[in-house]
Amino acid sequence: MSTSSLAAGRAQMPEGSNRVLDERTLAASYRTLAALLKPGMAVLDVGCGTGAITRGMAELTGPSGMVVGIDPGESLVAQAREKHREVPGLAFQVADVYTYAPDVSFDVVASARTLQWLADPYDALQRMAGFLKPGGTLSVLDYNHEKITWNPVPPPSMQLFYDAFLRWRADAGMQNDIADRLAGYFETAGLRDVAVTSQVETVRRTDPDYAAKMSIWAKVAETRGHQLVADGYVTEAQRVAAVQDYTAWLETEGDHMEMYLLAVEGRVG
Ligand SMILES: C[S@@+](CC[C@H](N)C(=O)[O-])C[C@H]1O[C@@H](n2cnc3c(N)ncnc32)[C@H](O)[C@@H]1O
């Protein structure tokens, strides 16, 4: 099987992922984007998931604007339509960035935490740039999963699971360090005024939502973990140990975690 089809299979969001996606907001989870959005703009959100961040975009572009969220996950798009049906100017479509062919052009094309799941992110990036009006802005937010830090270090069972997770992704052609490659891709694709902004997400024990945020890796092991077991990267016992030990760790010893993300913006034309 090619890495592209392996990646497409592995990128499918497992049951239960909406718990993580629904907690995100434009203000907290895509901090550079709000400044680019004005009433009346046409905006495309690539890999919109359940639409929590897309909704925030439509609240800024207003009823005179148009925001389209695309995602290949049929159930995610159905949930997005259901949850945000009352927001004017907001629509969701089941579509894949590699084949999407919009009949309009956009002022802003944005994509958060999506290129990390693709085996050919540069192709996707070029396609996204092609969806823009002349002078339009491409904005991509993504991770370097190799630069995550926890303090203190998480239990060995979670370290084993996390290492397996990164190998499982890399073996499908996904780039675990995509955040640090984005600016080069923007330059190669001919985008202008390329700007890189650190979007590190820090979770501290003193935060009111510490447990919800810190538990992301227990949720990944609970949901994606089944795919890693099926693909032979961890055993079921190792997956369960990672969930249990990490949950106990975050309740007792865990203090803080930093997830490394960059937002990269550039203009066409
Ligand atoms: C981690 S989620 C991010 C969702 C949302 N943007 C956020 O930041 O919370 C990644 C999304 O990318 C979508 N995705 C995966 N492959 C895609 C593709 N080829 N084209 C468009 N979206 C894709 C997945 O279905 C998933 O909803």
The ligand as an ORCA input file, in Angstrom:
! r2SCAN-3c Opt
* xyz 0 1
  C      -6.797     16.952     14.329
  S      -8.197     17.262     13.334
  C      -8.228     19.039     13.376
  C      -9.614     19.623     13.382
  C      -9.659     21.130     13.574
  N      -9.076     21.824     12.446
  C      -8.959     21.524     14.858
  O      -7.904     22.181     14.809
  O      -9.470     21.169     15.923
  C      -7.598     16.940     11.681
  C      -8.718     16.931     10.648
  O      -8.146     16.796      9.345
  C      -9.067     16.044      8.579
  N      -8.392     15.515      7.388
  C      -7.620     14.418      7.278
  N      -7.243     14.217      6.010
  C      -7.774     15.235      5.280
  C      -7.762     15.578      3.898
  N      -7.114     14.815      3.004
  N      -8.438     16.688      3.485
  C      -9.078     17.471      4.390
  N      -9.131     17.183      5.723
  C      -8.495     16.077      6.161
  C      -9.514     14.960      9.562
  O     -10.703     14.293      9.152
  C      -9.674     15.758     10.838
  O     -10.981     16.226     11.026
*
